[in-house]
Each structure stands twice: as C-alpha cells, then as structure tokens.
Amino acid sequence: MLPRENFLSLYRRQGYEAAPVGMHFCPDLEKAFARRHPEANGDYLSFFGAPYRIIYDPGFAWNFDEVWRIPGRGRNGDRRSEVGGRKAEDGKREETGGITLDWHRFYPNGFTHAVKFDGWGVAHEESPDAHHMTRMHHPLAQAASLHELEAYPWPDFERLDFSYLRPAVEAIHAKGLAVFVWAECTVWETAWYLRSMENLFVDMACDEKMATCLFDIITDRACFRAKKFAEADADILGLGDDIGMQSAPLMSAEMYRAWLKPRLARVIAAAKAAKPDILISYHSCGYVVPFIDDLIEAGVDILNPVQPECMDFAELHAKYGDRLSFSGTIGTQRLMPYGTPQQVRDEVRRNLKIAGPKGGLFCCPTHMLEPEVPWENVEAYVEAVRDFASEPNCSRGA
C-alpha cells in the first residue's frame, strides 16, 4: 500500500500494513529538530515518514499565515495586520484594496504587547511569560444587540479564491500521501473567541436570539468551506471544538444537543454531500465521553484525540471501536514530557495491541509536543511505532 492507502485503511478499520507515525512540534522542538537533522530542512513530517500532509483552512482562527486569502483581510505577504503594541498606529488598521478595517474600535483598551489579528478579527496578544501561547481578546464581547452582530465585518469566504485547493491536494496525493484539512474551531470555539466564553454561555442561557445569530453566521461559513474542501478531494476533514475539560464536560449534554450537535451535523453533511467517503475527524481536548454517541450520530468518523489523562482508551475501544476510530493515546501532559523512553515504547505497544489488526487507531501524541519533551522520548515514540509494524506476529490484514 501507498502511505495514503495504508493510513485511510487504518482509519476505516479495514486493516493496515504499517502503523503510521505523526506528531506536531512546538517552535522550540522545531529548532531542536533542525539542529539534529539539518539535512531535513525543517520538514520533520517527511523525515519521520508521516503518511499525511496538512492543508489549513483559511477560516481556522490560528491560521495567521493565510489571513490574506480572505477578501478584505490583507495581501499575500502583507503583515501589517499582524503587528501591534504600544504605538497607536500599530495593529490599528488593516488596509487592502481600498477597504480599511479599523479593528482597534473593537478593542478600546488597546494592547500592551505585540498582537496578531486572525481572519475573524480576534486579537491574539503575545505574552513575554509564555513560549508561544497568546492572550486572546474578544471583539464582540461588548456587543449588546443583533444589529451589532449583523454589522460586524464578517469574513467573506464566498469571495475567497479557492482555486488553489485542488492543485494543492493533487500535489500531496501525487506523493502517495493523504490530505488532512485542519478546520478546527469549527463553530463553538470561533464563537466564543469572538464573544468571550462567559458572554456566550450567558447568551445561550438567557438571550437565545444573540446566541442563535452568532452560531448561525459561523455555521453557514463553516458549511461553505467544508463543501469546498470536499470538492477538492481532501481525504480527512479535521473539524472540532473543545467541549471537554480535564475530568468533566464543558457543558451539559442537553446544552450540547440543543446548540452544537445540529450545527456540527450541518457542516458534516455539507462535506459528505460533496464527497461521501471523506473521513470526518473531530478534535476536542479533555473528557468528552458524554458526547461520543452524539458525535457519531452527527457523522464523526474519528475522535481526536483520546487524551489518556482524561479518558481510558481500552474502555473507549471496547464500547465504540466498531463505530469510531481514534487518534492520540500518547499523552503530552505526563508521558511525553516526564516519562522514560521505555514507558513511551510500552504505551505505544499497549494501545496498538488494543486496537488490533483492523486498525482504527492512529497512535500518536495527543497534542503539540511542548518544550519540556526530551528528544529521547520523541525518538522512542517513532521507534516503537516502527518496531510494532515490523514484528512478525503483528502482520496486518483486513
């Protein structure tokens, strides 16, 4: 099998020839990789043989590099909208094509440190005390009426030129690799990034018209983009919203079913109407057990991630393994930063054995690997996956 075929077969629980490797490095680990392997030119996915490549959704809130694709949000290479700080002129205006967006009017208190604006106008302020995390500011936190929501300068994805997508997908497929579209923060997270989580929960409880308006504006745009990704022949559409905390859900199942499940189902239906066999991966951090049946009903194929500090993979696999595939299981809160290389190897073997010969588990770190992770544990993870695939008693087949 080509890496793409093997990866998709694993996710479809139809057997696999080799367990795949994958990870996401933070900037510090990217630098560590570059020092150790300068010949790789920074491409750690190729170096480690990952079977996929990522195409980022221009509407993904953290996709600062492609804000310029959104009409009225900047030109290719224009970074004026990404700079901020104490100076009044910095971070105040984004000018393009005769259109001037004054984001500063949504942030009357200004900023202390450098700030980036995402495609939705959410401000992400740098913190001198963090490696790469930012403080988020909410442009609609003070909105008090439907008129203010409707008048907001929403991103116009219908005028975005998506012609780049199909060639990008074809180029990845030509290498025998799968295409994963990173389109997380699909509805809920984008909504609270704009409104603030506290205000949005209050709206959901006390001002249904405000919450409905905000969710529907975001969902309509997510449906449009999901259709575009499916039409471009992407293999996996990575949707998601964080709806779990460390040991409890972020909201009640009743609230989730009323507000988020129907909208997620709309986005998935839009993608599958264009490409019925596209796989839907759903990301949420934390404990999401109360929502799993709802996610399956909405059309989710892959739960990403199984965070072992929050959920037990063996229990999930026993209950849902015939209806759902999984990603993760290698913890980034405890195991990867603080475990030994042997403990990493043991966890990889344990989880792949639980999944069994049909697959259904992309065994990988659950989240971005942070600066605390020793390089020996990265190597132990990769070696364990490869060793498992090469063991004679671990031959694969449907």
N, C-alpha and C positions, 0 to 999 in steps of 0.2 A: 504493500500500500504506500501511496504517497503520504507525506505527513498530514496533509489536509484530510485525506480519506480516513486515515487512522484516527485522527482527532474527532472527526464527526461521527465515525462509527462508535467510538468510545462513548461519546455523549448520547448517542441513540441506543446505547446498551445492546449493541449488535456484535460485540467482540472487538478486540484490538490486538495489534501485533507488538506494540511497544508502548509503555507508559510514557506520556508526554511530560516535558519539563516546561515550567513557566514561572516568571516572577516579575516584580516591579520594584526597581531600585529608587531610593530617595537620592537627592543630589550628592550627598556625601558618599554613598556607595557607588554611584556612577563614577565619581572621581577615583575611588579605590579600585574599581574595575579597570579604569583607564590606565592607572599606574601599573597594575599587574599584567594587563594584556593590551599594550599599546597597538599591537598589530590588528586588533578588532575594531579600531576607530570608533570606540564607544558603543558599538552595536552588540549589546550583551544577549539580546534575543537570538540573533544569528549565531553567536559564539556558542551558546548553550544548546542550540538546536530546537528552540521553541517552534511549534508547528503552526503558529498563527502570527498575524501582524494586526495592529490596531489602526483603525481609522476613527478619528474623533469627530463626534457630532459638533457642528458649529454652534449648536444651541446648548451644549454642555457647559455648565456655569464656570468650570475651571479651565476651559479651552481658550486661554488668552491669546494663543498664537494665531487663532483663526477668527478673532473678532472682526477683522477687516472684511471677511467674506459677507457679513451681514450688511445689507444696504443701509447707508447712513451711519455706519459704525466705524469707518476708517478705511484707509487704503492699504494695499499689500505693502508691508514694510513700515507703515506709519505707526509709531509707538507713542504718539503724543497723548493718547487716551490712557496710557498705562503709567503715567508718571504723576507723582503728587508730592505733597509735603506742606511745608510752612508757607511757601510763596503763594500769593493769591492767584497768580496766573497758572500755576502747576495743577494739573488734574481738574481744572475748572471747565474747559471746553474741549470738545472733540469736533473738529471741522472737517467736512468732506463733501465734495460735490455741491457746494453752495448751501449745505444743510449744517446748521450749528446746533448741537445738543449741549445744553448747559446742565450737566449732571450736578453741578455744585448746588443748584437750587433745591435738590432733594436732600442735601447734607448741610443744613445751616450751621452746624457746629464745626464743620471743617475736619481736617485731619492733622495728626501730629507727625506721622511718618509717611514714607512713600506709599502710594496707593495705586492699584490697578482696577480698572472697570471691566467687568465681563460684558458679554453680549446683551445681557438683560439690564445693565446699568447698576448692578450691585457692586459696591466698592469693597475691595479686599485690601486692608491696610497691613503693611509689613510690621513685624514686631521684632525689636532688637534682641528679645529674650528667647526667640524661637529659631530653630534651624530653617524651616521652610513653611511653617504654619502662619496663617494670617488672621487678623481680626476682621470680621465681616460687618458691614454697615448696611442698613435696610432702607432702600429709597422710598418704600411705601409705608413705612412704619407710622407716619403721621396722617396717612390718608383717612378721611372721615366720610367719604361719600362714594357712591357708584360712579358719579361723574369723574372724580379724581382717578379712579381705576381705569375707566374707559379712555380718559385723556392722556394717560401715561404713554411715553414713546416706546411702544412695544416693538420688539424685533420683527421685521417683515421678512419672514422666511420664504414667502411665496415669490418675492422678487430676487431671492438669492439664486445665483447661478450654480446649479448642482451638476453641471456638465462634467466637472472634474471627477465625480464619483465613479462612474463606470470604468474609465481608464485606470483609476487607482485600484479598483477591485480586480480588474483583469491582470494588472501587473503583479499583484500578490498571488493570484491563482496560477499565473504562469510559472511561478517558483514552486508550485506544489504546496502552497500554504493556505490556511484558512483565513478568512476576513472576520475579525471581531469589531463591531461598531460600538464605541464607547459612548452611550447615550444615557448615562445615569443622571440622577437628579431629575427624573422624568416629569413628575408632577408635584408631589408633596415638598421635596426639598427646594426646588426652584421657587415654589410659592412662599415658603417661609423665609428663604433668603431675601425675597423682596419685601415681605410684610413684617417679618420677625416671627419667631415661633410663638411667643406669648400672645401677640395680637391675633395670629391666625387661629390659635386654639380658642380664643375668646370669640372670634367671628363664627367659628364652627358651632359653638355652643349658644351664642346669643344674637348673631347677626348673619343669618344664613344667606341673605342676598349678597353681602360682601364676599363671603367665602365662596359661594357658587360662581360669582362673576370672575373672581381671581382664578379659581381652579379651571373653569371652562376656557378662559383665554389661554392658559398654559397648555391644557389638554388638546385643544384644537391645533395648536402649533406642534405639539409632540406627534399627533397623528399624521400631520402633513410630512414631517421629517421621517417618521418611521416608514411611511409608504415609499419615500424617495430611496431610503437605504435598501429596502427590499427589492425595489425595481432595479437597483444597481447590482443585484445578485450577491449581497452580503450573506455570509453563512450564519453568523450569530449576531443577534441584536441584543446588546447589553443594556437593558433598562434597569431601573432601580430607584429606590428611595429608602433612606434609613428609617425603619419603623420599629427597630428594636433597641433596647438598652442592654446593659451587661447581663441582667438576670430577669428582666421583665419586658413586656412590650411597651412601646412608647405611647400607645393609645389603646382603648378597648377594642375588642373585635367588632362590636356593634358600630363604633365610630368609623373604623376602617372600612367596614362593608357599606356604610352609608356614603362615605366621601371619596375614598380612594380606589376601592376594588372596581367599581363600574368604570372609572376613568382609565385605570390600567387596562382593563379588558378592551376598551375602545382603541387604545394605542396598539395593543397586540393584534386586534382584529384588522386594523389598517395595514399592518405589516404582512400578516398572513393572507390577506386578500390579494396582495401583490405577489407574494411568494409563499405558497402554503407550507413548504418544507423548511422555511427559515427557523432556526432554533432561537428561542427566547430565553436569555439569561436574566435573572433578576437579582440585583445586589441589594442587600441590607446588612449593615453591621448588627451584631448583637443577637439577642434571643428573639426569634420570630416563630417559634413553634405554634402559637395560637393562630397564625396566619397562613400556614403552609397549605392547608386544604383550599383556602380561598385563592392563593396564588396559582395552584394547579387548575382550579376551575376557571380562572381568568385567562389561562393559556400559557403559563410559565413552564418551560422545559427543564431549566437548570437553576438550582438555588446556589447563589454565590454571595458570600462564602458560608461554609459550615465553620463557624468560629468555635474551636474546641473549648475555649474558656467559658463559653456560653451555652453550647449545645453538644450532645453526645452523638458522634457520627454513627456508631453502631445502632443506636436506638432509632435514629432517623432513617437509616438504610433499611432496617427491618420493617419499619412501618410504611415508608414511601418509596423504597428502592425500585419497585415495579412501575411507578408512575412518574418518577422525578429523578433527574441526575443532579450531581453535586460538584462543586468546586471548592477548593480550600482544604481544610482539616489540619494544616500545618500552622500552628499558632504563632502569631507575631507579637503577642503580648508577653508570652512567657518562654515558649520553647525556642524560637529562633534567636532571641537576644540573650537568653540566660541558660538555655540547655547546653548539653555537651553534644559534640558531633555524633556520638553513638546514640544518644537519645533521639536526635533528629532522624538518624537512619532507622531506628526501631519504629518510630511513629509512621514514617513513610511505608514501611513494610506492613505494619499492622493495618493501616487504612486501605491499602491496595488489596490486601487479602480479604478484608471485609467486603469490598466491592465485588470481588470475584471476577471470573473470566469474561463475563459480559461487559464489564466496564461500568460506566455510569459515574465514575469519579475522576475528575482532573485533580490529582493530588498535588497541591502547590501551596505556597504561603498564602494566608488569608487576605493580607493587605500589603501595602507598600512596606518593603524592608527598610527599617529606620537605621540611624547611625550606630545604635548600640549593637547591631547584629555583627558578630565576628565573622570574618571571611571564611573561617574553617567550617562554620555551620552552613554557609551558602554552598560550599563545595560538597559537604556531607549530604545535603538535600539532593543535589544533582546526581551525585554518585549513587545514592540509594535508589532513585528512580531508575537510572540506567541499569544498575545491578539487578533490580527486580525484573526488568524486562528481559534480561539475558539469562535468567536462571532456567535450567531445563524443565523444572517442574512448574514453571509459570508461563508455559506456552499459551498463546491466546487463540481464540476462535469463537465464532458465534455459537 
